[in-house]
Amino acid sequence: MTKLIAISITVTFLLLGCSFDYDEDVLTDALSEEQADLIIKDGEFIIYRESKISMRIESLEASSFTARSQRVFKTLKFFQFDRDGKILAEGVADKATYQIQAEIVVFEGAIKVAISQEDAYIETDYLSWESKTDMLKGIPGGKVAIVRNDGSRISGTDFFVDLRTKVMEISGGVEGVIGGN
């Protein structure tokens, strides 16, 4: 019995003394890519372009990923502004991912965006907005519905809108009613 205890203690010391040769840089990089550097609850975030507010986001939770140059917002309300500070669009989404360097925001989940000047709103489950071009795009093949306050409704797939020129296109499976009231 004493030999068994001695062997057991020796094996324990050997196991505790072992080290696995993990490359700390690899582990640190992998963790930094996957783990948020900062998580903020109930926050407001402002995105500037040329020293002017281009977008404001209110979010129940926001996570910052420095290594990926990305912020992820959950359960959010957002506002897009023109160069004069007027609201161009406002909406809600389940999730948004802001790619900081590229100035692109990808919205996912239940999305509803009201376009102020058009008295209309967009409903979809995926939408991307690129700051440099002021383009809103749906995912290829993704469904979208555009509803105007006059009762008009158009739906289909393959959607984009240029917010600068106000040109909109739905190129797949288009159906709807114009002037529904």
N, C-alpha and C positions, 0 to 999 in steps of 0.2 A: 504494500500500500504506500509506503514511503517513497519507493521508486516511482510509482505512478504520479504522486503529488509533485515530485521533483521534475519529472518529465513534463508534466502539465505546466508547471511554473516556467520551465525553460522554453517551452513552445510559446507560451504567452509573451515572454520577454522578447523572443525572436520576432514574433508577429508585430509587437508594438515597436520594435526597433527597425522594422522594414520601412522603407520609403518608396513610394511609387514615383517614378521620375516623370511628373507632369510638367510640361512646358508652361510656366506661369503666364507668359505672354499670350499663348494660344487660349488658355482658359479665360484670362482677363478680356481679351478681344471678343470671345464668344459670349461671355456674360454681358459685356457692355452693349453688344448689338441687341440682345434679347431683353435686358432689364432697363426699365426707365430710369433716367438720372433723377427725374423729379416728377412727382404726381401732385396735381393741384385739384382740390375739390371745390365746386361752385366758383369757378373763375371767369374772368372776362379777359379776352386777348385781342390785341389790335395789331393788324398787319399794315405796315406803311409801304408806300411806293412813291418814290420821288418826294419824300418828306410830307406826304399826305396820306391820310387814312384811306386804304383801299378796301379793307374788310375788318369787321368786328365780330368776334365769336364769343358767345356766352355758353359755357359748358358745365355739366354736372361733374365731369371728370376730364382732366387733360393730363397726358403723359408726354414727357419730353425725352427723346432719344438722340443725344448729341452725336453718337457715333454714326447714326444713319441720317443725320440732319433732318429730323422728322418730329412732328408733334401729332399725337393722336387724341382726338376729342370724342367723348361719348355723350350722347343725349344733349344735343346742342341746338342753339338758335343762332343764326348768322345774318349779317347785313353787309351788302356790297355797296360801295359808294363810288360816285363818279368823281372827276377831278375837282368839281366845285363843292364837294361834300354832300351832295344830294343822294338819297338812297335810290339805287338802281334796282336792287333786288333784296328780298329778305326771305328767310325760310327756316325750316327745321329739318333735322336729320337724326338718325340713330347714331351715326358715326361719321367722322371726317378725319382724313389723314392729310396733313399739310406737309408737303415736301419743300423745305425751306429754301434750298439753293435754286430749285427749279421754279419756285413760286407757283406750285400747282396744288390745288385742294381737290381731293377725291371724297365724295359723299357716298355713303352706303346705307342700306336699310330703308325704312320708310322716310321718303323725302318729299317735301312740299316747298316749292319756291314761288313766291309772288313777285312778279315783275311790275313795279310801280307804274311806269309810264304806259304800260300796255293794258292795264286793268285785267290782268290774266295771271294764272298760276300754273305751275308745272308739277305733276305728280309722277314719280318714278322710284326705282330702287337703286339706281346708280347714276351718278352725275359727276363730271370733273369740270373744274374751272381753272383756266390758265390765266394768270395775272397779265402776262406780257401781251396776250392777244385778246383778252376779254371774251374768250370763247367758253361756252357751256356745251358739254358733249355727254351723250349717253353712251353706254357700252354697246358695241356692235351687236345687233340682234335684241337689245334690251327694250322693253316696252316703256312707253311714255304717254302721258295724256296732258293736253293743254286745254285749260278751261278758261273761257272769258266770262266776265261779269254779265254779258248780255245773253248767256246761256249757250253760246257756241262751245263745241267740244270736238277736239280732233285727237285721235290716238293713233299709235303706230310704233314702228321701231326705227332704229338708226337715226337718232335725233342729234341735231346741233343747232346752236344759235350764236350769232356774232352779236354781242351786246353793244358794240360800237356802231354797227351799221343797221342793227335790228333785223337782220336777215335770219330767218329760221328755216330749217329743213327737217322733214320727217320723210324718209325715203322708202320705208318698208311697211306693208300691210296697213296703209292709211285708211282710216274711216272716221266718220263723224258727222256733225251737224253744224252748219254755219247759221248764226242769227237765230238761236233756239228759242228766244222769248216770244 
